[in-house]
Amino acid sequence: MELSQLLQPVIEIARESGQVILDIYQRGDFEQNIKSDDTPVTSADLAAHKLVTERLKALTPDIPVLSEEDTAVPLKERENWTRYWLVDPLDGTQEFIAGSGDFATIIALVEDNQPVMGVVYGPVSGVSYYAAKGHGAWKVMPDGEKVRLSIMKHDGGVTSLSIAISRRQDIKAITERLAPSLNYNLVPLGSAALKSCLVAEGAVDCYLRLGPTGEWDTAATQCIVEESGGRILDTTLSPLSYNERESLENPNFIVLGDTELPWRDIVRLED
């Protein structure tokens, strides 16, 4: 199936997953455990994982599915995949547990180690973000209003920037990397995907992520951000890689809006 044929069914799968998550969230009767990597997982994560993987396998039986909740696939098997789904059924599990509402279902299609489709759905807001390579990036409001996404551009000199940060991030670790010559508006949010989407829609200038994330956290939003005119890069300003290492953990990364800004002067990227 072509990207244009796959996109709408995948958006519906993400929304269906979001409704499952939202039902559990509103009831407040979820179970919580700690995974082997010391991160939390809830019954909502697992319910969303089950739904998304089943729906994607039914939609495209020939395309493998790699989910955060089922990563036990060795590289020697994965490296033969030319096309696969990469999923985080519930991005922002800590925010789900804390009751902030800042969480999402995210689904990406990866071809030849690069994301070519991305869908992000926020169950509480009812907002969808999506993109397909070469077809632009879009935001759909709960009432169906559809807006094309575009990053924030700056003409002339820059005196202040808006930066998305994690509610769970040590703020000092971020601010000590920022050039003191500018003013900064720090915008806290939970889900990594939703923070990246803020860059894509021009609500903030960048999102700097320090700390562990998985490839499933960035694949969908990489497509959305790039189709909006931005980039997601590691802290050497090199592209992120997908399905090329045994580990599925990302390096530290930065989501950039206006790529023409002198980011090496604004942010101390490398340690």
Secondary structure, 3 states (H helix, E strand, C coil): CCHHHHHHHHHHHHHHHHHHHHHHHHHCCCCEEECCCCCEEEHHHHHHHHHHHHHHHHHCCCCCEEECCECCCCHHHHCCCCEEEEEEEEECHHHHHHCCCCCEEEEEEEECCEEEEEEEEECCCCEEEEEECCCCEEEECCCCCEEECCCCCCCCCCCEEEEEEECCCCHHHHHCCECCCCEEEEEEECCHHHHHHHHHCCCCCEEEECCCCEHHHCHHHHHHHHHCCCEEEECCCCECCCCCCCCCECCCEEEECCCCCCHHHHECCCC
